[in-house]
Amino acid sequence: MSFAPSQIASNSAIHSSRGDRPSGPVPLDFPLGWGRGVLFDWYKRMPATSILSIQLRKEFEEPFRHEFIFILLKGDLRCRLDRRGDPNIPTQTLSESGSDAHDTVQEVDNLDGINSTSECLIELRPNGKIDLSFILSICFSIRSDPKTQRYTLQRFNCYFFAWTIASIVARHSISWDTPAEQLTNSEQLASVLKKKATKPIAANVTKNAMKCISAVFLSMQQSRLRRVLRKHNRPMGFIPVSVLGVMMSTWVNRYMRPRMESITRSVIESAMASTLQSAVKSLVDSQSSVMRTALSRTLWFDMAYEALRAAARAALKGAICALMVKTLMSVNDSDIDSEPPVQIRGQAPNPEPTSITSTQPTTLQGDAGPRLQVASAYTEDKLKAPRVGGLLDHLFVTGAIAITDNSYDSGITSAWGMTGDLAGNAETYEDWIAGWDTLWSAVMNHARDDGRAVISEIARTQPLDSARDEIWNVVWEDLDLGFQQSGPIVRDYMWSSFQYATETIVDVVSSAVFEALKETSQYSLKTSLNRRPGRGHGEHKRKPHWVEADHAQLQDWIKHRIQKHGGQMRRLSLGSASAIQKDICEAMGRVWDHVAKTEKTNTAV
């Protein structure tokens, strides 16, 4: 990390004459874009551009010990690539924005000057499999990034420049393949999802649904309603709301949750087979894999899992949303079918369905007009005879147990049914909040219609009861206020369930792919690491210890160098070690991503 050209740049190691090619450093900048300018004129005049070896070298001169890239080409041609700060304003390199980076390439005559002033830390030997234009494309990508195009002492210095070139050359030689054949087998995929996703998602969905029911019920306990309950000596009017909360939670978890969780598990298994598996197959398809694309643009192997998760989350979002909506609506259907109606006392067995109030669907309006319709649960096709006379009816009012029986079917499930459009468009929690009020208003109207239908059916079959009718009238009149209070609670529970299902499925699929990843060679690249670099030169220089390394070992070595550099910057009070390390690794990843996206166009000169 120096600011003035090293002695190598001006001593006898540089050719004094090489025809019409420049004898000094050629700027590695791209003012005219790729393929034009002084740099490409120099490249085109090179007698040979196939690379035999690439060395990452470190100079002996203290205090920073500048690092650079040294390349051996066919025809015994050599060149070096350097990055330096602006020598005219060296202190600017300490600032966040840094200084102009002076990136250069220059031909070198022989190794004498190189060996006497520097040592080799890494050697990569592609043996002619890559061209010098690929190295130039890496430099082009470095210069294309708003941050890495600048020289900063803490981050984007000569070390970063050399590490990035070496890392990308090595990464370019291998690929990480998704084993599509292992995941597209329907039975195996179903088994993995059933084992690791179905049960926890069913438990989470049911738990949150029970919390939603309790929240909606408690929000109905407004002051006016409690006064009316006390007026008619209903015990619930005298019980503190906090105690009611405990009672309601206990009741739904004891009597509703086990049944609903069992149904939900069964429905999710079926829904996954029809809704999710085809999306996962497409995700990991060997010919057009989204995951393969994500992997190909990931530099660090320890970031591959997160890359897989990001790809899976984006690709499966729609399928997971459809899965959740289908699950909850199917749970509603399964619940209706699996639970025979309990007859009201005095009612004849198997009564004929009765026409009730509001069989019209609830419509959720959007900018483009009606988009979602959710029919009332109490239609002529699906009439569940309401129960009366249970404990809840005695504590609250006749019809309470029937409303609770129906609360999942009407309020909560209709909310799930109508969240399909909202969830599909909600990239963030803020998006979810923005679309919630319209949805929740539609749910409230739907719940009111169904609730009135239930009470209408009870009133039709039961004796006259003025207290019952007065209490329910107050409930319907204050429904808006109660729903306004419970809306944010239900909103957050439902967002939590969508997020939990998404993360669980994404984790299962990503883990299955990641655990079976295979690293394969695109072409032969031999890598050697100097495990014992010298700490001096001349008589005091230690003998290097060279070892052959694979790609993973090279990445570990470079990551260690990045950590060491971050620690040095921290000791010099020039920044946080972890922040510097993170910035460097992420920047190197961005450069590789740019190289991977533009390789086909940027290697043709």
Secondary structure, DSSP 8 states (H G I E B T S, - for coil): --SS--GGGTSTTS-S--TTS-SS-EE---TT-TT-SHHHHHHHT-S--BEEEEEEEEE--TTT--EEEEEEEGGGEEEEEEEE--TT-GGGGGSSS-EE-EEEEEEE--SHHHHHHEEEEEEEE-TTSSBHHHHHHHHHHHHHSTTTTEE-SSSSSHHHHHHHHHHHHHHHTEEEE--HHHH--HHHHHHHHIIIIIHHHHHHHHHHHHHHHHHHHHHT--HHHHHHHHHTT-GGGTS-HHHHHHHHHHHIIIIIHHHHHHHHHHHHHHHIIIIIHHHHHHHH-SSS-HHHHHHHT---GGGHHHHHHHHHHHHHHHHHHHHHHHHHHHHHHHHHHHS-----TT--SS------S--S-EEEEETTEEEEEE--SSSSS-------SSHHHHHT-TTHHHHHHHHIIIIIHHHHHHHHHHHHH-SSHHHHHHHHHHHHHHHHHHHHHHHHHHHHHHHHHS---HHHHHHHHHHHHTHHHHHHHHHHHHHHHHHHHHHHHHHHHHHHHHHHHHHT-EEEESS--EEEEESS--SS-GGG-----EEE--HHHHHHHHHHHHHHHHHHHHHTTSS-HHHHHHHHHHHHHHHHHHHHHHHHHHT--
